């Protein structure tokens, strides 16, 4: 499943359409996918944020099933959650997965990812895939991939062990 397909399923869901009628001030703000020990994308979480930027309602699309939950927005107080225009997403999740795997193999060949997190978001770099790999050696690899062309905008590697307390 990819984000565009998940959005189509969501658009055809009666519960979502009923919710949208009551929440006209919400817009599509992000997509979230987490993979662990698999490359198969079975579900996509789609986030809708209110214009004030303090509430987010997420819809998990898995097959033809849709589940909804509401939460507070996780962001820096001074930052704004911008809308994602799906037309700006030329590189969907499957392509982002392939590109991130390729970037990892090229730049960090000794780090094997056990968990992969993909966040589609509109950032100061434009609409991007913010991809995080957690490796078996407890390293965190982060790749920011442009959705318009798949270009690697930024990458870094940190160790989870640097956050341990003494």
MARKEDREN-368295 format. One record per atom (N, C-alpha, C): residue in three letters; chain; atom name; x, y, z. Coordinates in steps of 0.02 Angstrom, whole numbers, plus 50000, padded with zeros to 5 digits. Example, Ala and Ser with C-alpha at 12.3 -4.5 7.8 and 13.67 -1.06 7.14 Angstrom:
<nodes>
{node "Ala", "A", "N", {50660, 49716, 50390}}
{node "Ala", "A", "CA", {50615, 49775, 50390}}
{node "Ala", "A", "C", {50660, 49835, 50390}}
{node "Ser", "A", "N", {50642, 49888, 50354}}
{node "Ser", "A", "CA", {50684, 49947, 50357}}
{node "Ser", "A", "C", {50645, 50002, 50394}}
</nodes>
This chain:
<nodes>
{node "Unk", "A", "N", {50042, 49941, 50000}}
{node "Unk", "A", "CA", {50000, 50000, 50000}}
{node "Unk", "A", "C", {50044, 50062, 50000}}
{node "Unk", "A", "N", {50022, 50113, 49966}}
{node "Unk", "A", "CA", {50058, 50177, 49967}}
{node "Unk", "A", "C", {50012, 50232, 49993}}
{node "Unk", "A", "N", {50039, 50292, 50000}}
{node "Unk", "A", "CA", {50001, 50347, 50029}}
{node "Unk", "A", "C", {49943, 50367, 49985}}
{node "Unk", "A", "N", {49954, 50371, 49920}}
{node "Unk", "A", "CA", {49900, 50391, 49875}}
{node "Unk", "A", "C", {49842, 50341, 49877}}
{node "Unk", "A", "N", {49858, 50277, 49879}}
{node "Unk", "A", "CA", {49806, 50225, 49884}}
{node "Unk", "A", "C", {49770, 50230, 49951}}
{node "Unk", "A", "N", {49807, 50241, 50005}}
{node "Unk", "A", "CA", {49777, 50248, 50071}}
{node "Unk", "A", "C", {49730, 50308, 50073}}
{node "Unk", "A", "N", {49750, 50364, 50042}}
{node "Unk", "A", "CA", {49707, 50423, 50040}}
{node "Unk", "A", "C", {49643, 50410, 50000}}
{node "Unk", "A", "N", {49648, 50371, 49946}}
{node "Unk", "A", "CA", {49587, 50354, 49907}}
{node "Unk", "A", "C", {49540, 50311, 49949}}
{node "Unk", "A", "N", {49568, 50262, 49985}}
{node "Unk", "A", "CA", {49526, 50220, 50029}}
{node "Unk", "A", "C", {49493, 50264, 50082}}
{node "Unk", "A", "N", {49532, 50310, 50111}}
{node "Unk", "A", "CA", {49506, 50354, 50162}}
{node "Unk", "A", "C", {49450, 50399, 50134}}
{node "Unk", "A", "N", {49461, 50426, 50074}}
{node "Unk", "A", "CA", {49411, 50469, 50043}}
{node "Unk", "A", "C", {49345, 50433, 50031}}
{node "Unk", "A", "N", {49347, 50367, 50024}}
{node "Unk", "A", "CA", {49286, 50328, 50012}}
{node "Unk", "A", "C", {49256, 50300, 50076}}
{node "Unk", "A", "N", {49285, 50316, 50133}}
{node "Unk", "A", "CA", {49261, 50290, 50197}}
{node "Unk", "A", "C", {49207, 50335, 50226}}
{node "Unk", "A", "N", {49149, 50307, 50242}}
{node "Unk", "A", "CA", {49093, 50346, 50268}}
{node "Unk", "A", "C", {49110, 50381, 50333}}
{node "Unk", "A", "N", {49145, 50345, 50378}}
{node "Unk", "A", "CA", {49164, 50375, 50442}}
{node "Unk", "A", "C", {49209, 50435, 50433}}
{node "Unk", "A", "N", {49257, 50431, 50387}}
{node "Unk", "A", "CA", {49302, 50487, 50374}}
{node "Unk", "A", "C", {49263, 50546, 50345}}
{node "Unk", "A", "N", {49219, 50532, 50297}}
{node "Unk", "A", "CA", {49181, 50586, 50265}}
{node "Unk", "A", "C", {49135, 50620, 50315}}
{node "Unk", "A", "N", {49106, 50582, 50361}}
{node "Unk", "A", "CA", {49064, 50611, 50413}}
{node "Unk", "A", "C", {49107, 50654, 50459}}
{node "Unk", "A", "N", {49166, 50630, 50477}}
{node "Unk", "A", "CA", {49212, 50668, 50519}}
{node "Unk", "A", "C", {49233, 50733, 50484}}
{node "Unk", "A", "N", {49251, 50729, 50420}}
{node "Unk", "A", "CA", {49274, 50788, 50382}}
{node "Unk", "A", "C", {49220, 50842, 50379}}
{node "Unk", "A", "N", {49156, 50822, 50373}}
{node "Unk", "A", "CA", {49102, 50871, 50371}}
{node "Unk", "A", "C", {49099, 50911, 50436}}
{node "Unk", "A", "N", {49117, 50880, 50491}}
{node "Unk", "A", "CA", {49115, 50913, 50556}}
{node "Unk", "A", "C", {49181, 50948, 50572}}
{node "Unk", "A", "N", {49233, 50934, 50533}}
{node "Unk", "A", "CA", {49300, 50961, 50547}}
{node "Unk", "A", "C", {49330, 50993, 50484}}
{node "Unk", "A", "N", {49295, 51042, 50457}}
{node "Unk", "A", "CA", {49316, 51074, 50394}}
{node "Unk", "A", "C", {49381, 51113, 50401}}
{node "Unk", "A", "N", {49402, 51127, 50463}}
{node "Unk", "A", "CA", {49463, 51166, 50473}}
{node "Unk", "A", "C", {49525, 51121, 50479}}
{node "Unk", "A", "N", {49518, 51057, 50463}}
{node "Unk", "A", "CA", {49575, 51010, 50464}}
{node "Unk", "A", "C", {49600, 50999, 50393}}
{node "Unk", "A", "N", {49665, 50985, 50387}}
{node "Unk", "A", "CA", {49696, 50973, 50323}}
{node "Unk", "A", "C", {49746, 50915, 50329}}
{node "Unk", "A", "N", {49761, 50884, 50272}}
{node "Unk", "A", "CA", {49808, 50829, 50271}}
{node "Unk", "A", "C", {49878, 50855, 50286}}
{node "Unk", "A", "N", {49909, 50829, 50340}}
{node "Unk", "A", "CA", {49973, 50856, 50363}}
{node "Unk", "A", "C", {50031, 50806, 50361}}
{node "Unk", "A", "N", {50017, 50741, 50365}}
{node "Unk", "A", "CA", {50072, 50693, 50364}}
{node "Unk", "A", "C", {50049, 50622, 50353}}
{node "Unk", "A", "N", {50097, 50581, 50338}}
{node "Unk", "A", "CA", {50085, 50508, 50334}}
{node "Unk", "A", "C", {50142, 50476, 50373}}
{node "Unk", "A", "N", {50126, 50419, 50404}}
{node "Unk", "A", "CA", {50174, 50385, 50447}}
{node "Unk", "A", "C", {50170, 50310, 50432}}
{node "Unk", "A", "N", {50228, 50280, 50423}}
{node "Unk", "A", "CA", {50233, 50207, 50414}}
{node "Unk", "A", "C", {50292, 50182, 50454}}
{node "Unk", "A", "N", {50282, 50127, 50490}}
{node "Unk", "A", "CA", {50337, 50095, 50526}}
{node "Unk", "A", "C", {50342, 50022, 50503}}
{node "Unk", "A", "N", {50403, 50002, 50486}}
{node "Unk", "A", "CA", {50417, 49934, 50465}}
{node "Unk", "A", "C", {50467, 49903, 50513}}
{node "Unk", "A", "N", {50454, 49841, 50532}}
{node "Unk", "A", "CA", {50502, 49806, 50575}}
{node "Unk", "A", "C", {50512, 49736, 50546}}
{node "Unk", "A", "N", {50575, 49723, 50527}}
{node "Unk", "A", "CA", {50594, 49658, 50499}}
{node "Unk", "A", "C", {50553, 49639, 50438}}
{node "Unk", "A", "N", {50530, 49689, 50400}}
{node "Unk", "A", "CA", {50491, 49676, 50339}}
{node "Unk", "A", "C", {50499, 49734, 50291}}
{node "Unk", "A", "N", {50485, 49722, 50229}}
{node "Unk", "A", "CA", {50482, 49775, 50179}}
{node "Unk", "A", "C", {50411, 49785, 50154}}
{node "Unk", "A", "N", {50364, 49747, 50183}}
{node "Unk", "A", "CA", {50294, 49748, 50162}}
{node "Unk", "A", "C", {50257, 49804, 50198}}
{node "Unk", "A", "N", {50225, 49847, 50159}}
{node "Unk", "A", "CA", {50187, 49904, 50187}}
{node "Unk", "A", "C", {50114, 49885, 50188}}
{node "Unk", "A", "N", {50090, 49866, 50247}}
{node "Unk", "A", "CA", {50021, 49842, 50254}}
{node "Unk", "A", "C", {49972, 49895, 50278}}
{node "Unk", "A", "N", {49999, 49948, 50311}}
{node "Unk", "A", "CA", {49954, 50000, 50334}}
{node "Unk", "A", "C", {49991, 50067, 50332}}
{node "Unk", "A", "N", {49951, 50120, 50326}}
{node "Unk", "A", "CA", {49977, 50189, 50324}}
{node "Unk", "A", "C", {49935, 50230, 50372}}
{node "Unk", "A", "N", {49969, 50269, 50413}}
{node "Unk", "A", "CA", {49935, 50315, 50459}}
{node "Unk", "A", "C", {49935, 50384, 50427}}
{node "Unk", "A", "N", {49876, 50414, 50418}}
{node "Unk", "A", "CA", {49868, 50479, 50387}}
{node "Unk", "A", "C", {49846, 50529, 50439}}
{node "Unk", "A", "N", {49883, 50585, 50445}}
{node "Unk", "A", "CA", {49868, 50635, 50496}}
{node "Unk", "A", "C", {49836, 50697, 50467}}
{node "Unk", "A", "N", {49783, 50720, 50500}}
{node "Unk", "A", "CA", {49748, 50781, 50482}}
{node "Unk", "A", "C", {49753, 50829, 50541}}
{node "Unk", "A", "N", {49777, 50889, 50528}}
{node "Unk", "A", "CA", {49790, 50938, 50580}}
{node "Unk", "A", "C", {49740, 50996, 50574}}
{node "Unk", "A", "N", {49720, 51025, 50631}}
{node "Unk", "A", "CA", {49677, 51083, 50628}}
{node "Unk", "A", "C", {49718, 51146, 50613}}
{node "Unk", "A", "N", {49685, 51197, 50590}}
{node "Unk", "A", "CA", {49721, 51258, 50569}}
{node "Unk", "A", "C", {49758, 51292, 50626}}
{node "Unk", "A", "N", {49736, 51282, 50689}}
{node "Unk", "A", "CA", {49772, 51309, 50746}}
{node "Unk", "A", "C", {49838, 51272, 50756}}
{node "Unk", "A", "N", {49841, 51211, 50731}}
{node "Unk", "A", "CA", {49903, 51172, 50735}}
{node "Unk", "A", "C", {49915, 51138, 50802}}
{node "Unk", "A", "N", {49861, 51129, 50841}}
{node "Unk", "A", "CA", {49871, 51098, 50906}}
{node "Unk", "A", "C", {49839, 51029, 50914}}
{node "Unk", "A", "N", {49796, 51011, 50868}}
{node "Unk", "A", "CA", {49765, 50945, 50870}}
{node "Unk", "A", "C", {49777, 50909, 50804}}
{node "Unk", "A", "N", {49785, 50844, 50810}}
{node "Unk", "A", "CA", {49792, 50803, 50750}}
{node "Unk", "A", "C", {49748, 50742, 50758}}
{node "Unk", "A", "N", {49712, 50725, 50706}}
{node "Unk", "A", "CA", {49673, 50665, 50704}}
{node "Unk", "A", "C", {49704, 50620, 50652}}
{node "Unk", "A", "N", {49718, 50559, 50672}}
{node "Unk", "A", "CA", {49751, 50512, 50627}}
{node "Unk", "A", "C", {49704, 50456, 50608}}
{node "Unk", "A", "N", {49712, 50433, 50547}}
{node "Unk", "A", "CA", {49673, 50378, 50521}}
{node "Unk", "A", "C", {49722, 50324, 50498}}
{node "Unk", "A", "N", {49715, 50265, 50525}}
{node "Unk", "A", "CA", {49757, 50209, 50505}}
{node "Unk", "A", "C", {49719, 50170, 50453}}
{node "Unk", "A", "N", {49747, 50167, 50393}}
{node "Unk", "A", "CA", {49717, 50130, 50338}}
{node "Unk", "A", "C", {49755, 50065, 50329}}
{node "Unk", "A", "N", {49719, 50010, 50338}}
{node "Unk", "A", "CA", {49749, 49944, 50331}}
{node "Unk", "A", "C", {49700, 49902, 50290}}
{node "Unk", "A", "N", {49721, 49885, 50228}}
{node "Unk", "A", "CA", {49674, 49853, 50183}}
{node "Unk", "A", "C", {49618, 49902, 50168}}
{node "Unk", "A", "N", {49556, 49881, 50177}}
{node "Unk", "A", "CA", {49499, 49926, 50168}}
{node "Unk", "A", "C", {49473, 49951, 50235}}
{node "Unk", "A", "N", {49508, 49936, 50290}}
{node "Unk", "A", "CA", {49486, 49955, 50356}}
{node "Unk", "A", "C", {49517, 50021, 50376}}
{node "Unk", "A", "N", {49478, 50063, 50410}}
{node "Unk", "A", "CA", {49501, 50129, 50433}}
{node "Unk", "A", "C", {49487, 50135, 50508}}
{node "Unk", "A", "N", {49538, 50154, 50546}}
{node "Unk", "A", "CA", {49531, 50167, 50618}}
{node "Unk", "A", "C", {49552, 50239, 50630}}
{node "Unk", "A", "N", {49519, 50272, 50678}}
{node "Unk", "A", "CA", {49533, 50342, 50692}}
{node "Unk", "A", "C", {49554, 50352, 50765}}
{node "Unk", "A", "N", {49601, 50398, 50777}}
{node "Unk", "A", "CA", {49617, 50420, 50844}}
{node "Unk", "A", "C", {49642, 50492, 50843}}
{node "Unk", "A", "N", {49633, 50527, 50899}}
{node "Unk", "A", "CA", {49651, 50598, 50904}}
{node "Unk", "A", "C", {49707, 50606, 50955}}
{node "Unk", "A", "N", {49752, 50653, 50942}}
{node "Unk", "A", "CA", {49808, 50665, 50987}}
{node "Unk", "A", "C", {49829, 50738, 50981}}
{node "Unk", "A", "N", {49874, 50759, 51024}}
{node "Unk", "A", "CA", {49904, 50825, 51018}}
{node "Unk", "A", "C", {49960, 50822, 50967}}
{node "Unk", "A", "N", {49973, 50878, 50935}}
{node "Unk", "A", "CA", {50026, 50881, 50885}}
{node "Unk", "A", "C", {50094, 50879, 50920}}
{node "Unk", "A", "N", {50139, 50837, 50894}}
{node "Unk", "A", "CA", {50207, 50832, 50920}}
{node "Unk", "A", "C", {50252, 50876, 50877}}
{node "Unk", "A", "N", {50268, 50936, 50903}}
{node "Unk", "A", "CA", {50309, 50984, 50866}}
{node "Unk", "A", "C", {50338, 51034, 50915}}
{node "Unk", "A", "N", {50387, 51071, 50892}}
{node "Unk", "A", "CA", {50414, 51127, 50931}}
{node "Unk", "A", "C", {50361, 51181, 50935}}
{node "Unk", "A", "N", {50355, 51215, 50992}}
{node "Unk", "A", "CA", {50302, 51266, 51000}}
{node "Unk", "A", "C", {50303, 51320, 50946}}
{node "Unk", "A", "N", {50363, 51339, 50924}}
{node "Unk", "A", "CA", {50368, 51393, 50874}}
{node "Unk", "A", "C", {50356, 51370, 50802}}
{node "Unk", "A", "N", {50354, 51305, 50791}}
{node "Unk", "A", "CA", {50346, 51280, 50722}}
{node "Unk", "A", "C", {50273, 51271, 50704}}
{node "Unk", "A", "N", {50261, 51271, 50640}}
{node "Unk", "A", "CA", {50194, 51265, 50612}}
{node "Unk", "A", "C", {50189, 51199, 50574}}
{node "Unk", "A", "N", {50133, 51165, 50580}}
{node "Unk", "A", "CA", {50122, 51104, 50542}}
{node "Unk", "A", "C", {50089, 51125, 50476}}
{node "Unk", "A", "N", {50125, 51116, 50422}}
{node "Unk", "A", "CA", {50100, 51137, 50356}}
{node "Unk", "A", "C", {50064, 51080, 50321}}
{node "Unk", "A", "N", {50018, 51099, 50278}}
{node "Unk", "A", "CA", {49981, 51050, 50239}}
{node "Unk", "A", "C", {50026, 51015, 50189}}
{node "Unk", "A", "N", {50011, 50953, 50174}}
{node "Unk", "A", "CA", {50045, 50916, 50121}}
{node "Unk", "A", "C", {49996, 50912, 50063}}
{node "Unk", "A", "N", {50017, 50938, 50006}}
{node "Unk", "A", "CA", {49979, 50930, 49944}}
{node "Unk", "A", "C", {50001, 50865, 49912}}
{node "Unk", "A", "N", {49957, 50817, 49907}}
{node "Unk", "A", "CA", {49976, 50751, 49882}}
{node "Unk", "A", "C", {50000, 50755, 49809}}
{node "Unk", "A", "N", {49981, 50807, 49773}}
{node "Unk", "A", "CA", {50006, 50816, 49704}}
{node "Unk", "A", "C", {50081, 50829, 49703}}
{node "Unk", "A", "N", {50109, 50853, 49760}}
{node "Unk", "A", "CA", {50181, 50865, 49764}}
{node "Unk", "A", "C", {50221, 50802, 49778}}
{node "Unk", "A", "N", {50186, 50746, 49791}}
{node "Unk", "A", "CA", {50220, 50683, 49808}}
{node "Unk", "A", "C", {50228, 50642, 49744}}
{node "Unk", "A", "N", {50286, 50650, 49713}}
{node "Unk", "A", "CA", {50303, 50611, 49653}}
{node "Unk", "A", "C", {50337, 50546, 49673}}
{node "Unk", "A", "N", {50370, 50546, 49731}}
{node "Unk", "A", "CA", {50405, 50488, 49759}}
{node "Unk", "A", "C", {50363, 50463, 49817}}
{node "Unk", "A", "N", {50326, 50408, 49807}}
{node "Unk", "A", "CA", {50284, 50382, 49860}}
{node "Unk", "A", "C", {50324, 50334, 49904}}
{node "Unk", "A", "N", {50292, 50303, 49952}}
{node "Unk", "A", "CA", {50326, 50265, 50004}}
{node "Unk", "A", "C", {50369, 50207, 49976}}
{node "Unk", "A", "N", {50344, 50172, 49925}}
{node "Unk", "A", "CA", {50383, 50116, 49898}}
{node "Unk", "A", "C", {50449, 50140, 49869}}
{node "Unk", "A", "N", {50446, 50197, 49833}}
{node "Unk", "A", "CA", {50507, 50225, 49804}}
{node "Unk", "A", "C", {50552, 50253, 49858}}
{node "Unk", "A", "N", {50523, 50285, 49910}}
{node "Unk", "A", "CA", {50563, 50311, 49965}}
{node "Unk", "A", "C", {50598, 50254, 50001}}
{node "Unk", "A", "N", {50565, 50197, 50009}}
{node "Unk", "A", "CA", {50595, 50139, 50040}}
{node "Unk", "A", "C", {50655, 50114, 49999}}
{node "Unk", "A", "N", {50646, 50108, 49934}}
{node "Unk", "A", "CA", {50701, 50087, 49890}}
{node "Unk", "A", "C", {50760, 50136, 49893}}
{node "Unk", "A", "N", {50744, 50200, 49889}}
{node "Unk", "A", "CA", {50797, 50251, 49891}}
{node "Unk", "A", "C", {50833, 50251, 49958}}
{node "Unk", "A", "N", {50796, 50248, 50013}}
{node "Unk", "A", "CA", {50827, 50248, 50079}}
{node "Unk", "A", "C", {50871, 50186, 50088}}
{node "Unk", "A", "N", {50847, 50128, 50065}}
{node "Unk", "A", "CA", {50887, 50067, 50068}}
{node "Unk", "A", "C", {50952, 50076, 50028}}
{node "Unk", "A", "N", {50946, 50106, 49969}}
{node "Unk", "A", "CA", {51005, 50119, 49927}}
{node "Unk", "A", "C", {51054, 50167, 49960}}
{node "Unk", "A", "N", {51027, 50221, 49989}}
{node "Unk", "A", "CA", {51070, 50269, 50023}}
{node "Unk", "A", "C", {51106, 50237, 50082}}
{node "Unk", "A", "N", {51069, 50195, 50119}}
{node "Unk", "A", "CA", {51099, 50160, 50176}}
{node "Unk", "A", "C", {51155, 50114, 50153}}
{node "Unk", "A", "N", {51142, 50076, 50100}}
{node "Unk", "A", "CA", {51193, 50030, 50075}}
{node "Unk", "A", "C", {51256, 50067, 50051}}
{node "Unk", "A", "N", {51246, 50125, 50021}}
{node "Unk", "A", "CA", {51302, 50164, 49995}}
{node "Unk", "A", "C", {51341, 50201, 50050}}
{node "Unk", "A", "N", {51305, 50232, 50096}}
{node "Unk", "A", "CA", {51337, 50275, 50146}}
{node "Unk", "A", "C", {51352, 50240, 50212}}
{node "Unk", "A", "N", {51312, 50191, 50230}}
{node "Unk", "A", "CA", {51320, 50157, 50295}}
{node "Unk", "A", "C", {51314, 50081, 50284}}
{node "Unk", "A", "N", {51359, 50052, 50246}}
{node "Unk", "A", "CA", {51352, 49981, 50226}}
{node "Unk", "A", "C", {51355, 49931, 50284}}
{node "Unk", "A", "N", {51385, 49949, 50339}}
{node "Unk", "A", "CA", {51391, 49902, 50395}}
{node "Unk", "A", "C", {51331, 49905, 50443}}
{node "Unk", "A", "N", {51286, 49953, 50432}}
{node "Unk", "A", "CA", {51228, 49961, 50475}}
{node "Unk", "A", "C", {51166, 49929, 50443}}
{node "Unk", "A", "N", {51139, 49878, 50474}}
{node "Unk", "A", "CA", {51080, 49844, 50449}}
{node "Unk", "A", "C", {51020, 49866, 50490}}
{node "Unk", "A", "N", {50969, 49891, 50456}}
{node "Unk", "A", "CA", {50910, 49918, 50491}}
{node "Unk", "A", "C", {50864, 49861, 50513}}
{node "Unk", "A", "N", {50841, 49866, 50575}}
{node "Unk", "A", "CA", {50791, 49819, 50601}}
{node "Unk", "A", "C", {50723, 49853, 50605}}
{node "Unk", "A", "N", {50722, 49919, 50610}}
{node "Unk", "A", "CA", {50660, 49956, 50612}}
{node "Unk", "A", "C", {50667, 50016, 50565}}
{node "Unk", "A", "N", {50614, 50030, 50527}}
{node "Unk", "A", "CA", {50615, 50086, 50480}}
{node "Unk", "A", "C", {50553, 50128, 50490}}
{node "Unk", "A", "N", {50562, 50193, 50497}}
{node "Unk", "A", "CA", {50507, 50239, 50509}}
{node "Unk", "A", "C", {50507, 50291, 50452}}
{node "Unk", "A", "N", {50449, 50300, 50421}}
{node "Unk", "A", "CA", {50441, 50346, 50365}}
{node "Unk", "A", "C", {50388, 50398, 50384}}
{node "Unk", "A", "N", {50406, 50462, 50379}}
{node "Unk", "A", "CA", {50358, 50515, 50391}}
{node "Unk", "A", "C", {50357, 50561, 50330}}
{node "Unk", "A", "N", {50299, 50566, 50300}}
{node "Unk", "A", "CA", {50288, 50614, 50245}}
{node "Unk", "A", "C", {50267, 50679, 50277}}
{node "Unk", "A", "N", {50303, 50733, 50262}}
{node "Unk", "A", "CA", {50287, 50797, 50294}}
{node "Unk", "A", "C", {50308, 50855, 50250}}
{node "Unk", "A", "N", {50279, 50912, 50264}}
{node "Unk", "A", "CA", {50297, 50974, 50230}}
{node "Unk", "A", "C", {50343, 51012, 50278}}
{node "Unk", "A", "N", {50407, 51016, 50260}}
{node "Unk", "A", "CA", {50456, 51048, 50304}}
{node "Unk", "A", "C", {50484, 51110, 50271}}
{node "Unk", "A", "N", {50534, 51141, 50303}}
{node "Unk", "A", "CA", {50568, 51198, 50273}}
{node "Unk", "A", "C", {50605, 51179, 50209}}
{node "Unk", "A", "N", {50615, 51113, 50198}}
{node "Unk", "A", "CA", {50647, 51089, 50137}}
{node "Unk", "A", "C", {50596, 51069, 50083}}
{node "Unk", "A", "N", {50532, 51083, 50096}}
{node "Unk", "A", "CA", {50478, 51063, 50051}}
{node "Unk", "A", "C", {50446, 50998, 50075}}
{node "Unk", "A", "N", {50408, 50966, 50032}}
{node "Unk", "A", "CA", {50376, 50903, 50050}}
{node "Unk", "A", "C", {50429, 50848, 50045}}
{node "Unk", "A", "N", {50439, 50814, 50102}}
{node "Unk", "A", "CA", {50493, 50765, 50107}}
{node "Unk", "A", "C", {50469, 50701, 50139}}
{node "Unk", "A", "N", {50509, 50649, 50129}}
{node "Unk", "A", "CA", {50506, 50589, 50169}}
{node "Unk", "A", "C", {50562, 50595, 50220}}
{node "Unk", "A", "N", {50543, 50597, 50283}}
{node "Unk", "A", "CA", {50591, 50597, 50338}}
{node "Unk", "A", "C", {50597, 50524, 50359}}
{node "Unk", "A", "N", {50652, 50492, 50342}}
{node "Unk", "A", "CA", {50660, 50420, 50351}}
{node "Unk", "A", "C", {50711, 50406, 50406}}
{node "Unk", "A", "N", {50692, 50365, 50454}}
{node "Unk", "A", "CA", {50737, 50347, 50509}}
{node "Unk", "A", "C", {50744, 50271, 50511}}
{node "Unk", "A", "N", {50806, 50248, 50511}}
{node "Unk", "A", "CA", {50821, 50177, 50519}}
{node "Unk", "A", "C", {50853, 50167, 50587}}
{node "Unk", "A", "N", {50829, 50119, 50625}}
{node "Unk", "A", "CA", {50862, 50099, 50687}}
{node "Unk", "A", "C", {50897, 50033, 50672}}
{node "Unk", "A", "N", {50960, 50029, 50687}}
{node "Unk", "A", "CA", {51000, 49971, 50668}}
{node "Unk", "A", "C", {51010, 49924, 50727}}
{node "Unk", "A", "N", {51033, 49864, 50711}}
{node "Unk", "A", "CA", {51047, 49813, 50762}}
{node "Unk", "A", "C", {51101, 49834, 50809}}
{node "Unk", "A", "N", {51145, 49879, 50788}}
{node "Unk", "A", "CA", {51199, 49903, 50831}}
{node "Unk", "A", "C", {51180, 49968, 50867}}
{node "Unk", "A", "N", {51114, 49982, 50868}}
{node "Unk", "A", "CA", {51085, 50040, 50902}}
{node "Unk", "A", "C", {51108, 50107, 50875}}
{node "Unk", "A", "N", {51120, 50108, 50810}}
{node "Unk", "A", "CA", {51131, 50172, 50775}}
{node "Unk", "A", "C", {51065, 50195, 50745}}
{node "Unk", "A", "N", {51059, 50260, 50738}}
{node "Unk", "A", "CA", {51001, 50290, 50706}}
{node "Unk", "A", "C", {51025, 50325, 50643}}
{node "Unk", "A", "N", {50999, 50303, 50586}}
{node "Unk", "A", "CA", {51015, 50334, 50522}}
{node "Unk", "A", "C", {50955, 50375, 50501}}
{node "Unk", "A", "N", {50966, 50436, 50480}}
{node "Unk", "A", "CA", {50911, 50479, 50459}}
{node "Unk", "A", "C", {50925, 50505, 50389}}
{node "Unk", "A", "N", {50874, 50500, 50346}}
{node "Unk", "A", "CA", {50878, 50524, 50278}}
{node "Unk", "A", "C", {50818, 50569, 50264}}
{node "Unk", "A", "N", {50832, 50626, 50235}}
{node "Unk", "A", "CA", {50778, 50670, 50213}}
{node "Unk", "A", "C", {50778, 50667, 50136}}
{node "Unk", "A", "N", {50723, 50642, 50109}}
{node "Unk", "A", "CA", {50718, 50630, 50037}}
{node "Unk", "A", "C", {50664, 50674, 50007}}
{node "Unk", "A", "N", {50680, 50712, 49955}}
{node "Unk", "A", "CA", {50632, 50756, 49923}}
{node "Unk", "A", "C", {50579, 50715, 49887}}
{node "Unk", "A", "N", {50516, 50733, 49898}}
{node "Unk", "A", "CA", {50461, 50697, 49866}}
{node "Unk", "A", "C", {50452, 50713, 49793}}
{node "Unk", "A", "N", {50480, 50770, 49771}}
{node "Unk", "A", "CA", {50471, 50789, 49702}}
{node "Unk", "A", "C", {50516, 50750, 49654}}
{node "Unk", "A", "N", {50576, 50728, 49679}}
{node "Unk", "A", "CA", {50623, 50695, 49633}}
{node "Unk", "A", "C", {50664, 50639, 49665}}
{node "Unk", "A", "N", {50654, 50627, 49729}}
{node "Unk", "A", "CA", {50691, 50573, 49763}}
{node "Unk", "A", "C", {50762, 50591, 49782}}
{node "Unk", "A", "N", {50781, 50655, 49775}}
{node "Unk", "A", "CA", {50849, 50676, 49792}}
{node "Unk", "A", "C", {50860, 50674, 49867}}
{node "Unk", "A", "N", {50919, 50650, 49887}}
{node "Unk", "A", "CA", {50938, 50649, 49957}}
{node "Unk", "A", "C", {50958, 50720, 49977}}
{node "Unk", "A", "N", {50919, 50749, 50023}}
{node "Unk", "A", "CA", {50932, 50818, 50044}}
{node "Unk", "A", "C", {50979, 50822, 50104}}
{node "Unk", "A", "N", {50976, 50770, 50146}}
{node "Unk", "A", "CA", {51015, 50772, 50207}}
{node "Unk", "A", "C", {51019, 50701, 50234}}
{node "Unk", "A", "N", {51073, 50685, 50268}}
{node "Unk", "A", "CA", {51078, 50620, 50302}}
{node "Unk", "A", "C", {51125, 50627, 50361}}
{node "Unk", "A", "N", {51113, 50585, 50412}}
{node "Unk", "A", "CA", {51158, 50584, 50469}}
{node "Unk", "A", "C", {51152, 50518, 50506}}
{node "Unk", "A", "N", {51201, 50506, 50549}}
{node "Unk", "A", "CA", {51203, 50445, 50589}}
{node "Unk", "A", "C", {51220, 50465, 50660}}
{node "Unk", "A", "N", {51180, 50439, 50707}}
{node "Unk", "A", "CA", {51194, 50450, 50778}}
{node "Unk", "A", "C", {51185, 50382, 50813}}
{node "Unk", "A", "N", {51210, 50379, 50873}}
{node "Unk", "A", "CA", {51204, 50318, 50912}}
{node "Unk", "A", "C", {51152, 50327, 50967}}
{node "Unk", "A", "N", {51108, 50278, 50975}}
{node "Unk", "A", "CA", {51061, 50280, 51031}}
{node "Unk", "A", "C", {51096, 50279, 51098}}
{node "Unk", "A", "N", {51156, 50250, 51098}}
{node "Unk", "A", "CA", {51193, 50244, 51161}}
{node "Unk", "A", "C", {51215, 50312, 51188}}
{node "Unk", "A", "N", {51219, 50363, 51145}}
{node "Unk", "A", "CA", {51238, 50430, 51170}}
{node "Unk", "A", "C", {51185, 50460, 51215}}
{node "Unk", "A", "N", {51125, 50432, 51215}}
{node "Unk", "A", "CA", {51071, 50458, 51256}}
{node "Unk", "A", "C", {51064, 50422, 51323}}
{node "Unk", "A", "N", {51107, 50372, 51335}}
{node "Unk", "A", "CA", {51102, 50335, 51398}}
{node "Unk", "A", "C", {51123, 50379, 51457}}
{node "Unk", "A", "N", {51095, 50363, 51515}}
{node "Unk", "A", "CA", {51113, 50401, 51575}}
{node "Unk", "A", "C", {51168, 50364, 51612}}
{node "Unk", "A", "N", {51209, 50400, 51648}}
{node "Unk", "A", "CA", {51265, 50370, 51684}}
{node "Unk", "A", "C", {51244, 50345, 51752}}
</nodes>
